[in-house]
């Protein structure tokens, strides 16, 4: 059914991307509708009319973030998988340097809102599951090509690497020496390499 009423006077993609940035920097609870209005340049009434409430806008932003995680995971099977995994894990350290305190929005949401927020929990779970599945599929492809040892349980290693990734998001906030975390990344990947 076609929508009636006045057309939106803003770019919805820009609003969702901007809201993602605000929620990611401030966290859900610390973000007010006034913050969103100030940063997005849209009146609260327009935000309410378009999205319903802050929570609905947050869920749209979280879905955008989760879709990016799914895309990253899907790209792992292309090319040398272990090198891509290493780059993905190193990108966590780079992000921590460029944007201190941000971490992973999926992980941040898990610690801030779960288990009380069922809608957010579904998005967090699906985002983590997509990452884990993408890593497992990449490892399986690498196993078939001889890049990863034949005796590696790819599903278990994918889960471990997801946990390592989330741990890096947290520890990178406090670790002053990035080389220590780079060493940890290399230690996590070394047992996978076929000789």
N, C-alpha and C positions, 0 to 999 in steps of 0.2 A: 504494500500500500504506500503510495507516495506521501511524503511528509508535507504537512501544511504549516502555515505560519511563516514568519520571516526567515529568510536564509541566514545561515551563520555568517558572521562578519569576520571570521578568523579561519586560519588554515589549521585544520584538525591535526594533521601530522606534526606541525610545528608545536601545537599545544601539548600533544602527548609526549613528544620528545623533550620539550621544555619542562613538563611536569616530572618526567623521568629524572631529569637532571636535579630538580629541586628535591624530590623525595630521596634520591640517592645521596645527595650532600647532607641533608638535614635529618633524614629518617622520617618515618610515617608520623609518629606522634608529635614530633617537633615541628612539623609543617602545618601551618594554618592556611585557611582559605585566603587570608590577607597576604600571606607569603606568596601563594600561587598567583593572586591578582597582581601583586607588585612585580613579580619576576616575569610573568607571562603577558602582562599588560591587558588583561581581560577582566572585566567586572565580575564579581562573584555571582551576580544574577545570571550572567551568560554562562558561567561555568556550571552552575546548578542546573540551568535549563538544558545544557548540552550533555551533562554527565550524571546528573542526579545529586551526587554528593562527593565529598573528598575521597571516600573509600572507593567509589566506583571509578573515579579518575585514577587513583592509585593502582587499582587492578588493571586498568588499561595500560598504564605505564609499566607495570610489572610484566604484563604479557609481552610488551615490546622488548623488554630486556631479555625475557626467557626465549623469545624467538631469535634474538641475537646469539644466545648460548647454543640453541639448536643448530644454527648455521655454522658456528665455530666447530661444533662436534661433527657435523656432516663433512666438513672439509678435511678432517683428519685422515681419511682413507686415501686422499690424493697425495701421491708422492711418497717420500721417505717418512714413514709414520713416526718413528722415534724422534727424528729431527723436528717434525711438526709438534709433537707432544712437548718436547723441550722448549720450543719457541712459545707455545701456549702457556707453559708454566713460567717461563721468563717474563712473559707479558704481564703476569700478575705482579711481579716485582717492579716492572716499569710503571704500571698503573699506580702502585703504591707510592712510588717516587713522585710521579706527576700529580697525583690527586690524593695526598695523605688523608687517611681517615675514611675513605670511601669504601674500600673492600668490595665484596661481591653483593649486589643487591639481593640475589636469592638468599645468600647466607645471612645478610643483614635482616632480611624479612623473617627468616626462620627464627633468629634469636629475638627479634622484637615482637612479632605477632603470633607465632605458633606456640601452642596448638589452638589457641582461642579463635583464630580467624580461619574458618574452613575454606573460604574462597581463595585466600592467599596461600593456604597450605596446598591446595590443588595445583596452583601455578608453580610454587616452589618445588613440589614433588615432581611435576612434569618436566621442569627445567633441569633438575638434577638427574632425573631418569634419562633425559635426552643426552645430556653430557656423558653419563656413564655408558649408555648404549653406543654413542658415537665413538667413544674411546675404545670400547670392546670391539666394535666392528673394525676400527682401524688396526687394532692389535691383531685381530684374526687375519686381516688382509696381509699385514706384515709377517705374520706367522707363515702364511701360504707362500709368500715370496722369499722366505728364508731370512728376513731381517730380524725376526723375533724367534727366540728358542721354541722348539716344538713342544716342550714339556710345560710351557707357561699356561696357566689357567687364565685365559683372557678376561673372562667376566670378573673374576676376583681381582685381578690386577687393575682393571678399569675402575672398580670400586675403590681400591687403594689410591689410585691416582686422583680420583675425585676428592677423596679425603685429604690428600696431600695438597691439592689445589686450594681447597677451602682453608686448610691450615696455613698455607702461605699468605692468603688474604689477611688472616689475623696476625700472624707472627711478623709479617712485613711492616705492620704498623709500629712495632716496637724495636725491630732489629735495625741497628745503625749500620751494620756491615753487610751489604748485599752479597758479598762473596760467600758468606756462611750459608745463605739460603740457596745460592747457585750450587754450592757443594751438595746441599741436601737434595736438590732437584736431580743432579747427576747421580747421586746415590740411589734415588728411587728408580731411575731408568736403567742403571747399569745391569741389574740382574736379568733384564728382559732381552738384552742383546745377544744374538746368535754369534757364536765364535767363528 
